[in-house]
Amino acid sequence: MENVGFFGVVIGLIGRLWPVWASLIIVLVVSYRYRKSLGLAGRIFDNGIGVVGLAICLFWLFTAVFANIVAPLDPRVQVAVMKNAVPGSIDPASGITFLLGGDQLARDVFSRAVYGARIVLTIAPAATMIALLVGITLGLPAGYFGGKIDQVLSFLANLVLAFPVILLFYLLVTPGIMDTPIPYAMAGVLFLFPIIFFAVLFYTRYNGRPERLYPLLAITIILGAWLYFGLVFNADPLGIVSIQPNELNIFVAVVFASSPGVFRIVRGLVMDIETRDYIAAAQTRGESPWYTMLWEILPNARGPLIVDASLRIGYTTILLGTLGFFGLGMGPESPDWGTAIKDGSQVAQLRLFVWGGLTPAVALMSFVLGLNMLADALREESMKD
């Protein structure tokens, strides 16, 4: 079997990833050009570690976006002759080079790593965003009003946090749970929070300006309902928004387990910020509590929340890898990085065919490393405000 060698593999990888390099250069150059108008995000360019972290994160983002172009094969396609093929091997029938080798089921390791990025970068950021909105929506009134509202919400958050994380996820993503209404009921409740958050956000801001309020509320309700019914009930009439049942329970589990942590951070930030003079000034002007929370307190808490979101996406990525490694949630043919690491971690595989497990492990490690570096830079810059 022909092999392109080490330098052929390097050149091949660079060539296959051309849309990623092009997009990465364009975004970095444009962002640097307009960095002064990007606020906290623009100040990342003053921090070398932050630039490296941003570049790594963007690399995997564009790899996921252009997976159909970058990957030479479908991640589930098997080419019998390429079973455990070494990196750089050429399929004699099609002439396609398996740049990072073949796995034990004769699938292209490079294509599976690329499509695995699409799965991870779809679930981790989206689940983190919804968890952030759930935690903010509940944490703001808990910290602002205090009293029984705070006691009840804090008790519920502590109740969830009291469960061991791995045990909690094992209970929520076990295959049999999809035969019950539990994940759908949880999704139905949790996915309402983004709609509620943005509806209240626009209402408090434009209450006296119906020409702005009604269009924004209409967009929020229509777009929110479209996404809601597509994700929860798989009933999108356009067939655009959908999610597989095994992905839904992972999504719900991540949101459910992450929301209490966000809640506690938001609650603590609110209790600190509400003592500031500009909050007292807003209350003196007669602003409503929700206006004060959403438009006075929340913008001044954005720094720690952005940092937490970056770190939380990394934690979620590791968690998805852990679940995939233990065979929970995703199907056995899934190209997600955790499942790929599990497939390549058998003793015989690690001894003789290390590339099958090493490639997704390096991919997962590099993405989380990029997120941590980006979060560190954001933390340093946010402390300068």
N, C-alpha and C positions, 0 to 999 in steps of 0.2 A: 504494500500500500504506500503510495507516495505521501511525502510530508514536506511542508514548506519550510520547516525549520523555525528556530527562535525568532530571527529577524523577520521572517515572513509572517509569523503570527502577530508581531508588534505592528508591522505595516498594515496587515489585514484589519486589525482592530481599529487602528486610526482611520482607515478608509471606511469601514462599516459605520463608524460613529460620526461621519461628516456632518449630518444635520445637527447633531448635538454640539459639536464644536462651533458651528456657524451661529447657532442660537445663543450659545453661551457667550461668545465674543460680542454679539450685538447687544445683548441685555446688559452685560457688564460695562461696555463702553457708553451706552445711553444712560445707564444709571449713574455712572461716574460723572458724566457731563451735566446731569441735572441733580446731583447729589444734594445741593443746598436747598432744593425745594422738596426733598423727600423726608425731611425731619430726622427722626431717630434712625430710620433705615438708611438714609444717606450718610450718616456719620459712621457707618460700618467701614467706609473706605478710609477712615482715619486709623483703623486698627488692622494690622497685617493679619492677625489670627482670624479676625472676622471676615476678611476678604477671602481667605483660603476656605473657611467654613461655608461661606456663601457660594463659592465656586463649586464645591463638592455637592452641596444640596441642589444647585441648579443643574449640575451634570446629571444627577439621577432623575431630576424632574423631567428634563428634556429627553433622557433615555426612555422614560416611561411614555412620554407624549409621542415620540417617534418610534415606538417599539415595532410597529408594522414595517417600517422602512429599515431600521437597524438590524433586526433579527432576520437571518436568511431563511429560517424554517419555522413552522408552527411548533410551539414548545412540546406538543404531544406526539409529533410525527416520529416514527421509529424507522430507522434505516439499519436493517439487520447486520450488515457488514461492518457498521460503525460501532458495534457494542464495545464499550471500554476503549475506544480509539484514543490514542494519545493526542494532545493538542497539536494542531496543524495538519492533521490527517485529511486527505482529500477523498471524498466519495467517488469511486471510479465510475459509477453509473451517471450521476448528475454533475459531477465536477465541483460540487460545493465543498468548501473547506470548513471543517469543524475546528474553528479557531481555538477553542478551549477544550476540545476533545468531546468524546461521547460518554454517556453514563452507562450504568449496568443494563438499562433498557434500550440502549442504542438511540438515545435522544441527544440532540445538540445541546451541550452544556451552556454555551454562550446564549443561544436563543432562550433557554429557560431562565437564565439570569436576567435577561432583558425584560421578558414578560413578567418575571417575578417582581421587578421594580414597579411595573404598572399596578400590580395587585397591592403591593405595600403602600405606594404613594397615592392610591385611591382611598384605601381604608383608613390608614393612620392619620393623615391630616383632616379628612372629613369627620371621622369620629372624634378627634380632638377638638375640632371647631364646635361640634354640637355639644360636647361635654363642657366646653368653655361657656357657651350660651346658657346651658342649664345651670351651671355653677354661678354665673353672673346674675341670672334672673332670680335665683333663690338667695344668693349671698348678699345682694344689695339691700333688700328689706330686712334681712336678719341683722346686719350690722347697723343699719340706719335706725330702725324702730326699736330694736332690742326687746326686752320683756318676754312675753310668752311666745311671740313669733320667733324670736331668736332661739328660745329654749326648745321649741318643737322641731324647728328645722335643724338645729345643731344636733339634737338627739338622733334624728333620722340619718344625718350624715355620719355621725359617730357609729351608728348601728351598722352601716355598710362598711365603714373603715375597720370595724372590729373583726370582720371576716378575713382569714388569710387569703391573699390575692389569688394564689394558684388554685386553692380550693374553690373560691368563688367563681373563677373562670371555668374550672372543670365542671361545676354544676350548671353554668349558663351555656356552655358550648357543647356539652355531651350530645351525641347524635340523636338520642331518644327524645330530647326536649323539643325538637321540631315537630313532633307528633302532638304536642300540647299547644294550647293558645298562649302560653306564658311569653315567649319571645315576641309574638305579634302584639300582645297587650302592652308589653313594656315599650316596644317600638312606637305604638300608637300614642303613648303618654310622652315619651322623651322627645319624639319628633315634633310635638306641638310647641315646644319651648322656643325654637327659633322664630316661628310665626308670631307667637305672643310677644317675644322680645322686640322684634322690629315694628310690630303694630303699635306697641306702647311707646317705643322710641320716637316714631314719627308723630304720634298723636300728641305727646307732651311738647314736642318742638313746634308743631304747626297747628295747634288747636284753634288759634284765632285767624288762620289763613286757609280757608277751605279750598282755595284754588290750588294750593300745594298739597294739602292734607289728603284730599279724596283720591287724587291720582296715585299717590304713594301708598295709601292703604289698599287701593285696588290692586296695584302691582304686587304688594306683599301677600295679599290673600290669594290672588290667582296663582302666582308663582309658587307660593307656599303650598297651596292645595294640590297643585300639579305634582310637585316633588313628594308631598306627603302620601298621596294615594299611589304614586308609582313605587315608592320605597316600601311602604307598610303593606299595601294590598296588591302590589304588582298589577295595578289597574290603570296604567298610563294609556289613554286612548291613542296617543301618538307612537307608543312603543319605544320611546327614547329612554325614559327613566325606568330602570328595573334593577333588581338585586337578587342574587341567588339565595335560597333559604339558608344554606350553610354559611354564606357571607353575612346574612342579616343577623344571625344570632351572635356572630363574632362582633359585628358592629354594635349591636345593642349591649353586649357584655362590656366592651371597651367604654362606651358612654356611661353606662351605669356605674362602673367601678372608678372611673376618672372624675366624675362630677363632684363627689364629696370633697376631693382634694382641692378642686377649683373653688368650691363653695367656701372652704375654710380660708383660703388665701384672700378671696374677695371680701369676706366678712371682716377679716383683720385689717385690710386696707381701708375699708369704709369707716371702721371705728377710729382709725387714725386720721383720715382725711377730713371727717366731718367736724373735727375740732378747729379747722383752719378758719381764718377770718373771712375768706371769700365765700365759704359755705354759710356763715352767719349772715353775710350780706345778701346772699340769694334768698335766705329765709326771711330776712327783713323786707325784701322786695315783694314778698308774698308768693314766691314760686311754690308750686306744688311739690310734695315729697318726691314723686317719681321724676319730675323734671330735675330736681336737685340731684337725685341719684344718678340719672342717666346722662345729664348734660353738664354737671358741675363736678361730681365725684369721679365718675367712671373715666372721663378723659385724663384725669390726673393720676389714675391708677394704671394707665396703659403700659408703662414701662415694665413693671413687674409681671404683668399679665402676658405681655409679648414674650418675655424671657421664659416664663413658665410654659407657654404654649410650645415654644421651640424644644424645650427639654421634654415636655410631655409627648410630643410626636416621636422623639427618640425612644422614650420608655415604651410607647405603644408598638413601635417597630420591633423592639426586643421581645415584647410580649407576643406579638404575632409570630415571630420566629420560634418562640418557646412552644406556643400552641401547635404550630406546624410540625415541630420536631417530635412532639408527643402524639402526633396524628389526630389532633382535635380540630374541629371546625372545617378546614378546607378538605376537599376531596383528595384521594391518594394520587391522582394525576395532576394535581395543581402545581404550577411552576413557582409558587411562592417560595421565598428563600428558606423558611423554616422546614418545609417539606423536602426541599432539595438537599438541605443539610442532613436531614434524617436519611434520605435515600443514599447519600454518599458516605454515611458515618459507620456503615457496617465494617467489621474488623477486616474482612478480606479487601473491601474497597479502599480503606485507609492505608493498608499496607502496600497495595499494588497500583491502585488507581485513585490517587489522592485528589486529582483535579475536580472530580465530581462533587465532593463535599467542600473543598477549599474555595472554589469560585463563589458560591452563594454566601459562604461565611465571610469572605473578604468584602463582598458587596454590602452585606448587612453592617459589618463593622465600620466600613468607610462612611456609609450614610449616617449612622448614629454619631460617628466622630465629627462629621461635618456639622450636624445639628448642635452638638455640644460646643464646638468652637464658635458657632454663630451665636449661641445663647450666651457664652462668656463675653463675647464682644458687645452684645446688646446690653448685658448687665453693666459692663463698665461704662458704656456711653450713657445709659439711662441714669446712672448715679451722678452724672455731670449736670443734669437738669436742675 
